[in-house]
Amino acid sequence: MEWNRPPYTVSTDPARLDVDLIHRFLSQEAFWALGRPRQVVERSIENSLCFGVYQGSTQVGFCRLVTDHATFGWLDDVFILPEYRGQGLGKWLVACVMSHPEVQGLQRVALATRDAHSLYMDYGGFTILHKPDHWLERKLTVNIR
C-alpha cells in the first residue's frame, strides 16, 4: 500500500526499505534499541508489516507492526529521522498504520512509549491501558542465532 502527501510517501513495499539506514538509526540513536545487531533488525523486518516514509527515494522514517493478522498487533520501532521532524510525519505515519486494511480486523494494537503518548493518543486513537494489571511481561536476554 501507499499513501502520498507530496513530497512524502508512506509505503509498505519491503523492497523500498533501506535496511542500512534502519539498522543505523535503531542501533545508534533509538534509546530502546541501542546496540541492536543487524541480524536482529533484519529478522524483525522480515517478520513484520513494515512502513517506510520516503522523500522521493530517500527513506526518512520507519515503523513496523508485529501481528498475527487476526487479533493482535504491536507497533514498534517508530521513528522519523531528526532532520525531518516537526513536519507532522510521525503523526501521518501512525495514521497510515492505523488505516491499513490489516489493522482493521484486529481486536487490539498495543505499543510502548517513553515520551510520545500524545502523538499516539491524538493520531492513532491509543489510550492508556484500561487494565494495566492484566498485562505481564518477561524481559529476556537477546539471543542471536
Buried (B, 14 or more C-beta within 10 A) or exposed (E): EEBEEEEBBBBBEEEBBBBEBBBEBBBEEBEEBEEBEBEBBEEBBEEBBBBBBBBEEEBBBBBBBBBEEEEEBBBBBBBBBEEBEEEEBBBBBBBBBBEBEBBEEBEEBEBEBEEEEEBBEEBBEBEEEEEEEEEEEEEEEEEEE
